[in-house]
Amino acid sequence: MAGILDSVDQRTRLAGHNRLELLLFKLDEKQLFGINVFKVQEVIHCPQLTKIPNSHPTVCGVANMRGKTISVVDLAMAVGKPPITDSSGSFVIITEYNRLVQGFLVRSVDRIVNVNWEKILPPPNGAGNVSYLTAVTRIDESLVELLDVEKILSEITGQEITVSDKVKEEEISTSEQGSEEKVRKVLVVDDSAIARKQIKRVLDQINVECEMASNGAEGLRILQDYAEKGCLKQEIAMVISDVEMPEMDGYTLTTEIRKDSNLSDLYVLLHSSLSGVFNKNMVEQVGANNFIAKFDADELATGVFGAMHDLQSLT
């Protein structure tokens, strides 16, 4: 297990080519789950955990890791399965989501596999735990489920999505300087239902309308449909896109937008729980206009205002 996250530099070359690597793990004896290796900092045998009074029921304790205190969530319990009772024989996957380092207790860790995003599909209707899934795929004839970790963390933390008065005042000042032409929408592309709701709540607070797509392929079809009708520039002001999505990821979506002469002028803001220097470099490589790590309501609102200001200055 010590070498499971070696060769990170090699793995980063997959990004931008509609590919990713999944770390496969189990919460029980049968079902396989997957998590993007980019989200994983470390995989360890479960250390001794200290229970915190009045913590969320799914938080099985905290551990001291290299001088940092990290909470550990029983991932099985978080998605409605029986809790993992034997932590001594289990593993903790240390991850970074939405700028926070978080540990997830899992029963066992399987291996890392290389997958094309085109083979990762939205979960079928009627699938077990469908409310906690963002996608499914098949590896060696076995079904692998990708969990909506953003939804899980939102339920645990009860994250408040509120734009500050200071940022709203900036919006009022900007709108007063704008023209009276039709207000255009923002196309929001994200496979997580909770993430789409969070982004919409931010946009509602700053009086910006939006249209939704659940993956890059769907988002691209929406844009191409508007372009074919000749009304793209009148309807869509900008695109806010997640990076990790089934069928087509955000990097590939941005690349396709830049390749299409009818879409190439669109402002693209990548908005992802994948953070760090690597993603900022990928923004430049694929031609996105900006990158904002999830999730800060003020920062997202300010990013939208900045884009709108840039677009106004070009008209």
Secondary structure by P-SEA (a helix, b strand, c coil): ccccccccccccccccccccccccccccccbbbbbccccccccccccbbbbbcccccccccccccccbbbbbbccccccccccccccccbbbbbbbcccbbbbbbbcbbbbbbbbbcccccccccccccccccccccccccbbbbbcaaaaaaaaaacccccccaaaaaaaaaaaaacccccbbbbbbbcccaaaaaaaaaaaaaacccccccccaaaaaaaaaaaaaaccccccccbbbbbcccccccaaaaaaaaaaccccccbbbbbbcccccaaaaaaaaaaccccccccccaaaaaaaaaaaaaaaaaac
